[in-house]
Amino acid sequence: MSKKKNSSSIVKVLTQMVLDIFEQNGNTPLNYKQVSAKLNVRDPDSRDIIFEILRDETKTGALKEVAPGKFQLLELKTFIEGKVDLTNDGSAFIITDDEFESDIFVAPRKLRNALNGDRVKVYVYAKSKGKHKEGEVIEILQRAKMEFTGIVKLSERFAFFIPDDRKMMHDIFIPMSELNGAKNGIKAVAEITDWPAEAKNPIGRIKHILGRQGENDTEMNAILAEYGFPLSFQKEVEHESEEISDVITNEEIAKRRDFRNVTTFTIDPFDAKDFDDALSFRILDNGNYEVGVHIADVSHYIFPDSALDKEALDRGTSVYLVDRVIPMLPERLSNGLCSLRPKEDKLCFAAVFELDENAYIINEWFGKTVIHSDRRFAYEEVQEVIENEVGDFDKEILMLNALAYKLRERKFKNGAISFETTEVKFKLDEHGKPTGVYVKERKDAHKLIEDFMLLANRKVAEYVSKMGKGKHKYTFVYRVHDTPKPEALANFAQFAARFGYKINTKSDKETAKSLNFLMEDVEGKKEQNVLTQLAIRSMAKAIYTTKSSSHYGLAFDHYTHFTSPIRRYPDVMVHRLLFHYLNGGQSANEEHYEKLCQHSSQMEKKAADAERASVKYKQAEYLRDQVGNVFSGVISGVTEWGMYVEIIENKCEGMIRLRDISDDFYTLDEKNYAIIGQRKKKVYQLGDEVKIRVKNVDLTKKQIDFTLVQE
């Protein structure tokens, strides 16, 4: 190696050491003598080199001269924290908390065993090339998860565990003593127990055996375990739920408004077992209507910091998989004590409204009630009453429906957006195998209930938001939905224009108006799902927070979740806070409730992901018997390695890999949501109709592969 090359590499190392000194000293301005002293450099020649480095790094923009001879790092933070988002090739992007404009790229060898979703500390290189800054993980601050589902592989002296998670790049080494009875090829849950610094693979133990791969129960339980939902309730929790008295005392009734003689009923899906909400209805002497939205009084039965409460908080929500519900509360509460079953006295927390004939609120009241539901309706039964204008409680149902129409009309007039997504349902045989697929229809009966629930949620939020002013606002749990980012909306508008839809983005109201027109117009058309999904993706995500803000999608200034405490923990918090405030309580601790809100938002996302995974699995299972068959589909997504296609007939989605399209070499045109052939310039664009053949189905990966049938 030449002397010149050698000295340049020494200067490079010394430069990094100089920059590190500023970092280690909180970026205090330093001169060359101070930097030299901190590096323990004494001789004049070396100090001159340090002075030259300071000058050079000022020219490159790494440092700035803040006073004559005194320097400081230009980038205050070369250490940042963020979340690991692993890519398919094993490298990662670190998603930061808005400290950098772009995410930080980390090469595979610089990840330090960080796994997808982990919170890490990253050193960001001052001189990064390309559009992303580069860095390396220097510390794992918090593991996202330590448990994985997968398959056990046994050899004579040791075992390996192969995780299902495609973003988990490492197999887990399982000592024979930690197999917990697992046999070769069995599906199980493994927990990482150690990861020695020099080891390529983590070490773990088998925590639960799930069963044989491919069996319905095994696969559904694997999805739950993968997303961190427990498969059963702990004995302590079950015991606590069994100990609760089911007797409603006269003393308790005396504390409540008694609605037992007022016409009341529930409207739910035909297969529902937990009834969260009931509507009471009567015509008042002055000709106005009284509508009571009565919600199961869960907070009467579960107390803060009890085993039941801690379990409900941990879960955050009930989980709705294709073939089962995993309740947030044990069955004794969710299907028994709290469920508003017909012909039984039940305790509720209610929002009661006096409405005029135009559905304007004349009076409102919030408080505890006792009800006696006269009838349990399925949506289909109520729909029949609405359409035929005859049946049980027809007068009440028709009047409620007329009021709901007016509430809905006003909501859209104020700028609410109507996203009518298609919900896929499966017909299952006794073994849970899908025999058919259908799209669930949303009719007036569904919307009737929805509109009164929205009214209760909105009015409860408004009521608390008006308590106290400025810094003295009362802490509450809100459901907020931010306005979409202009860039995301502009991209969607550009795409929708290809189908002849004009999106006016001049104001929130105009945007909502044109989006609603699009949603109405697109209903039943082949591009409905693609456009709806893309529109939803361009929106911000709704979250729980204590910070009072508007709900963009509903065009409400204040909104909360009050109406489903059997299946959502935030609603339990809302009930507790509202009751506390109605009884003259002081404002609750904001920081405490904000943490609970963040956890609830995370669990809501996990539940939605688990639900999607169960749908993907059933779609794959349904198409497994259709390999070789040809279907018409719509391009529902494009990526650099392929395009997703949704089959029109059954809504199942699979991928055509670009390498499998043989007539040309295709590449992604990201801006136009298209893939383009490089020679013949043939374009396949999002929303285009294509013919596909089912090529392959991988149940373990929930993956469906198609090939393109070209004309």
N, C-alpha and C positions, 0 to 999 in steps of 0.2 A: 504493500500500500504506500502511495506517495506521501511525502511529508505534508503537502498541500491538502490532500484529502483528509489526512489524519487531523491536521489542525482545524479544518472546517468542522469536523464532527465534534471536536472538543468545544469549539465556539457554540455549536448547536446545543450541546448538553449544558454549557455554562449559561446560555441564553434562557433555557427553560428553568434553570436554578434561580436566575435573577428574577424572572417573572413570578416564580413560586414564592419568593421572599415577600413580594407585595401582597400576594394572596394570603400568606400566613400571618401577615401583620395588619389584616383588615383594610388593606389598600391605603394605608397612611402614606402621605407624600414623603419620599426619601431621596437623599442625594447619593452620589456614587460612593462617598466615604461610608455612609450609613449602611448601604447595601453590602459593601466590601466587609465591614465589621460583622454583619450578620452572617456572612458566608465564611467568616474567619480567614479572610484574605488580607495579608499584610504587605506583601512586596509591591513596590510602585508599578512594575510592569503589568502585573495582573490587575491592579486597580485601574490602570489606564484602559485595559481591555474591557473591564466592566463599564467604564465611562463611555467607551465606543459602543458597547452593546445598548446602553441606555439611549444614546443618540440614534442608533440604527432602528431600534424598536419604536422610537417616536415617529420616525419617517414611515415605518410600515403600518402605523396606526394601532399597535398593541399598547403603547404608552402615550401619555401626553405630559408636556412640561407645564406644571401648574404654577411654578414660580421659577425665577432663574436658578438653574441647576437642580431643581426639585421635580421629581417625576411621580407619576401615578398611573395605575392601570386604566386604560380607556374602558375596557369591559369590566364592570365592577364584579360580575359574577362569572367565574369560570367553573364554579361548582354549582350544580343545580340539582333539584329533586324532581322526580317524575315517575310515571308509570310505564312499565315495559309493554310494548306492543310488538310481539314477535311476528316475523314474516315467515313464509314457507321455506326460505333457504337458510333459516337459522340465525339471520341477522335480526336487528330490532330497531324500532324507533322509540325514543323516550318521549312520551307525551307530557309536556311540562305545564305548570300552572300559569300559562300566559307570560312567562318571563322572557321567552324567545319568540320571535315571529314564527319560526318553523320548528318542527320536532327535531330532536337530536339523533343522528344515525350512529348506531353502535355495531361494529363488525362482530361476527360470532365469537371469535377468540378473545374479544374484550368484554364479554358479558359476565364473566366471573360466576357462572352457574345461576345467573338470574333467570327466572322463569316468567312466562307470560303473565301479565297482570301485577307482578311484584312492584312494590314501591322501592326505588333505588336512588342512591346519590351518584351523580355522574360528573366526571371531570371533562369539561368541554375544551377541545383544543382551540387555541387562539387563532391559528391559521388553518381553517377548514376550507377544502375545495368543494366545488359543486354547490347546488342550491340548498343542501342541508348541512348544518354544522355537524362535526363529528366529535365523538367522545368515547370515554370508556367508563364502565361501572366500577366504582371504587368501594361501594358498600351497599349491601342489601338491607334496607331499612325495615321492610315488612313483607313477608310472604303473602301472596294473594290466596294461595291454598296449598295445603300439604297432603290432601287426600285426592286420589284419582281412581276412576273406574277403569277396568281393563281385563286382560286375560293372563292367567298364570301359566308359565312355561317351565316345566320341571326337567332337570337332568339328574344324573346320579348323585352329585354332591352339592348342588346348589339350585336355586330357582331364580328366574327373572320374571318380572311383571311388565307386560307391554300395555301402556296406557292407551285408552281410546282417543283421548284428546290429541288432535293433530298438531296442536301447538306445544305439546309436551314432547321435546325432542329426545329425551333420555329415558331408556328403560330403567326400572328400579330393581336393584339387586335385593333378593329376599333370602336371608339365611334359612336353612332347613328348620331351625328351631322356631322361626317366626311365621310358619305357613298356616297355622291355626286350622289345620285339617283340610286345606285346599288341595285339590287334585289337579293334574295336568289338564289344561284346556278349559278350566272352569272360569266363569266370570266373577270378579270380586272387586272389593274396594281395598286399595293399599294406601298406607300412610307412610310418608317419608319420615324417618327417625333420625337420620344423620347424613351428612354429606362431607366426608373428609376432604380437606383442601386439595390433596393430590389425586383424588379419585375422579374418574370420568363419570361414573354413575352414582346416584344417591343410593343409600341403603334404606330399606323399609321393612314393614311388616304387613301381613294381611289382616285387615280389621274386620271385614264382613265378607261372607261368601254370598253372592247374589243368586247363583244357580247356573243352569246350562245356557250357553249362548244361543240366542234365537228364540227362546221361550218368551212369551208376552210379558209375564210378571218380572222375569229377570231384566228384560230390556227397559221396562218402565221404571223399575226401581233403580236401575243403573243411571237413567237420566236424572232422577231425583238426587241421587248421591253425587253425580257429577256437578250439579249446581248448588250443592251444599244444603239440601233439604233433608231433615232426618226422616227415616222410614217409619218410625213409630214414636209414640209419646213415652217419656220416662215414667216409671212406676209412680214416682212422687207426684207428677202432674196428674196422672189418671186418678190417683188416690184423692188428691185435693178436689178434683172435679166431682168425684162420687160423694164426697162429704157435704157438698152444698145442699142445703134444704130446698125442696121443691114446693114448699108451702108458702103461699102469698097471704100474709097476715092482714087482718083488718087495720092494724096500726099502720102498715105500709100503704094500704089503699087510701087511708085517710090523708096521707102526705101528697097524693096525686090527684090530677083531674081525671074523673071517671068517665070513660067513653064506652063503657060496656053495653049501653043501650043505644049507641049510635051505629048506624049501618057501617060495617067495616069489612074489608076483604083484602086478600093478598093476590098478586098476579106474578107468576114466575114460570120458568121453563117447566115442561111437563115432568121432567125427571129430577127436578130440584128436591133437595131434602132439607135445606136450611132456608128459612123464610126470614130475611132481614127486615123487610119493610111491609107496611100495610097502609092502605088509604081508608080514611073515614070520610063520609060525605053526608051533609044534611042541608036542607034549605032553611034559612033563618027567617024569623018573623018579618024582617024588613025586606025580604025578597032576595037578599044576597046569599051567596053560597059559602058554607064553611067546609074547607078541605083540610083534613089532618094528615100529615105525613108522619106516621108512627114507626119509630125505628127500635129494634131490639135493644133493650137496656143492658148491654153486655157489662158496662162498668159497674152495675149494681152487683154483679156476681164475681168479677175478678178485681182484686185489689192490687195497688202498686206494690212491686217487689215480692209478691207471692210467687210460688213456683209456676202457677198458671200464667201469670202476667209476664214473667221472664221468658217463658216458652213462647208466648204469643209475640213478644217483642223480637226474640231471636228469629222466628220464622218470618215475621213482618206481614205475611199475607197467606191466604190459601193458594194452592197451586192446582190449576185445572189442566190435567193432561187429557189426551184423547179419550181414554176409557175410565178415568177415575178422578176424584177430587181428593187432594191431600189437605185436610182442613187445618186452619191456624189454631183452632181450639178443639179439644177432645169432643167426641161425638155426643157425649151427655149434654154438653153446652150447645154445640153447633146445630145438632138435629133435635135436641130435647128442650132443655130449660129456656134457652134464648130464642129458639125458633118459633115464629108467630103462627103456630098451628091452629087450624080452625076449631071452633067449639071449645076453646080453652082460654081461661084468663091469662093474660100475659102482661109483663111489665115493659114499658116503652119510654123512650125519650122522644118528644115530638116537636114538630114545627107546625103550628096550626094557623091557617090563613082564612081571613074573611075576604072573599073576592066578589067583585061586581060582575055583571053579565059580560063585560069585556076583559075579564081576567085581571083587572087592576086590583092591587092589594089595598083594602080599606083598613084592616087591622092584622097584626101578627102577634103570635104568642109562642114562647119557647119554654118547655118544661117537661116534667115527668108525668106520664099517663099510665092508666091501666085500660086494656082493651079486651074484647072478646070477639075474635074474627068470625064472621057469619059464614064465610065461604072461602075455599082455596081454589083460585082459578089458574088454569094454564093459559099462556098467551093465546093459544089457538082458540080456546073457548071464548075469550073476550073478543077476539077478532071476529068470530062468528056473530056475536051479539052486535058488534059495531056494523057489520055488513048487512045483517038481516033485521036489525032494529027490534029484536025480540029475544027473550031469554031471562035467566036469573039476574036480578038487579039491573035490568036493561035501562031504566030511567037514569039511575045513578051513573052507569057506565057511559051512556050517550052524552050526558051532561059533562062528565069529567073529560071525555074525548073532545067535546066542543071547546072547553076551557083550555085544554092542552094545545089545541090547534092555534088558539090566540096567543098563548105564551110562546109557542114555537115561531109563529109569524113575526112577533115582535123581536125575538132573539136574532133572527136572520136579518131583520131590518136594521138592527143595531150593529151588524157586522160579524155575526157568528159564521163559522165555516162548517158546512155539512160534508164530512168525509164518510161516505157509505162504502166501507170496505167489504169485500166478499169474505165471509167466514166459512171455511171448509169444514164439513162434518163427515164422519165415516159411519157406515152401517157395519157393525161388528157381529161376528158369530159368537157362540158361547165360549170359544177359546180366545176371544179378543182379536181374531183375524179379520181384516177388513174385506167385506164382500161388495161394498159399493161406496161411492163418494157423492155427496150432494152439497149444494151451497145453501147455507141458512138464510132465510128471508127475514128482513126486518119490516114489520108492518105497523099499522097504527097502534095496535095493542102494546107493542114494545115502546113506541115513541111516547104513548100516553104516560106510562110509568116513568120513562126517562125524563120527561119534561117536568113532572112534579118533584122528582128527585133533584133535578138541577135547581129548581126553585128553592127547595129546602136548603141545599148546599150553599147557594148564593146568599140567601137571606141570613143564614147563621153567620157566614163570613162578614157580611156587611154590618150585622149587629155588633160583633166584637170589635171590628175595625174602627167603629165610631166611639168606642170606650177610650177615654184618655186622649191626649193630644201630644204631638211632637215626641219628645223623649219619654213621655208618660203613657205611650201607647201600650195596650195590654198584649202580652206575649200570646200568640196563637199559632195553630198549625194551618197554613194555607196551602192550597194547590195552585201553583202558578205556571203559566205557560208564556214564555217570552216571545217577542215578535221575531219573525224569521230574519236571518241575515240577508241583506239586500242582494248580495252576490248569488246566494243559493236560490233566491226567488227569481232573479233575472235569468239564471240558467234554466230553471223550470219553465218560465214563460217562453223562452226561446224554443224549448223542446215542444211545448204544447202547441205552439204556432204551426208546427209541421202537420198537426192533425186538424188545423183550421180553428184552433181556440185562441182567442185573444185574452191575455191576462193584463189587466190594467194595474200597474203597481204605483200609481201616483199617491195613493193614501191607503191606510189600513182598511178603510171601509170599501174603497174601490177594489182593492185586491180581493177582499172577502166576497164581494158581489160577483166578480168575474170567476173566482174559484167555485162558487156555488153554482153558477150557470154551467160551468164545465162539468161539475159532478153530476148535475141533473141530466145534462145532455149525453154524457158518456155512459149513463146507466144502461146495462144490458149489452153494450158494444164490446167487441173483442179486446179493445185497448183499455177497458175500464180499469182492470187491476193494475196494469202498468202505470197508467197516468195517476191513479189514486195513490199507489205506493210511492211514486216519485214525488208527488205533491207532499205527502206526509214526510218523506225524507228531507224535503227542503224546509220543513218546519223545525222549530226548536223542540226539545223534549220537555214534557210537563214534569215537574218535580214537587216534592214537599219541602216547605221552608217556613221559617217564622217571619221572614221578610215579606210584608204585605205588598203584593204587586198584582197586576191584572192577569187575566187569562185570555190570551190572544184568540185562541181557537173558538172560545165561547163568547167572546166580546163582553166579558163581565169584568167590572173593576175589582171585585173581590170574589174569591171562590174558595171552597174548602171541601173536604170529604167527611160528611156527617152520616151518610145513609147506609153504610155497610160494615158495622163494627164486628159482625160475626166473621167476616173474611178479610178485613183490612185493619192493621194496628193503628194507622193514623186516625181512623174514625173513633177508635177507643180514646185516643189522646184528646180529640176534639170534644167528645162527650164529657170527659173529666174537666177540661178547662172551662167549657161553657157552663157546666153545673156549678163549678167553683165561683165563676164570675156572677152568675145569677143569684148566688147566695152571698154576694158582697165581698168575695175573696180578693186579695191583692194580686197584682200581676205576677205570673210565674217566672221562673228563671229562664231567660231566653237562650243562653248558651247550652243549657241542659237539653231543651227541646229542639234546638237546631241540630244537635248530634243525633237525636232520635229521628229527626226528619231525614238527615243524610242516610242513615242506616235503612230507613223505610224505602227511600228512593232506590237504593242499591238492591234491596230484596225484591222490590217490584220488578226491576229489570231482570234479575235472575229468574223470577217466576215466569216472566214473558219468554225468556230464552229457553227455559225448560219446556214450556208449552209448545214453542216452535219446534224444538227438537223432537217432541213426541209426534207432532204432525208430520215432520220429515220422515221419521221412522215408519209411520203407517203408510205414507205415500210410497216409500221404497218397498214396503211389504206388499202393498196393493199391486205395484207394477212388476213385482218379481215374476208373477205368472204371465206377464204380457211381453216378455223379452221377444224381440223379432217383430212385434206388431207396429203398424204405422198409424200415427195420429197427426192431426193439425194442431199447431201451437202458435203462441205469440212470443216473440223475443222479449224477455222480461229483465234482462241484465246483460251487460257486456264487460269483459275484463281482458287483460292482456293475454290470458291463456285460453279463453273460450267465451261462449255466450250461453246464458241461461235461457231456457225456453219453458213456458208454462203451457201445458196441454189444455186446450180450450174445453174439452169435454169433461175432464175430471179435476182440473186445477193442479195436477201434480207437476212439480218443477224438476228439471234435470239440466245437465250441461252437455253442450256440443264442444268438444275440445278443438281448438283451431288446427292442431296438427292432424286431426282426422278429416278435415275438409280438403279433398285431394285435388280440386280443379285449379288451385292457385295458392299463393302464399299470402295469408291474411294478417293484418296488423290492426291494433286498436286505434281508433280516432276518438280519444277521450272526450273532447269538446262536443262532438256531435253524437255521442252515445252510439257509436257505430263501429263495425269492423269492415275493413276495405281490402279487396284483393289487389295486390301490388301490380300485377300485369294487366288483368282484364278490367280492373277498377269496379268490380261488382261490389255493391254496398249492402250489408245487412244491418238494419238499424233497429233500435229499441222500438217495440210496438209493431214491427213487421210480422206478417203471418208466414210461417214456414211449415213444411212437412218434416216430421222426424220419425226415426225408427228407434224403439227402445233397444239399446245395445247391451247394457250391463247394469246390474243392481248389486250394490254392496251394502248389506244391512248393517254391518258393524259401523261403517263410516256414515250411514244414512245418506248414501251417495247414489244418484241415478245418472247414468251416462246415456246420451242419445247420439245417433249419427244423423247427419243432414240428408234428407232424401231430395236430391236435386232433380229438377224437371228435365 
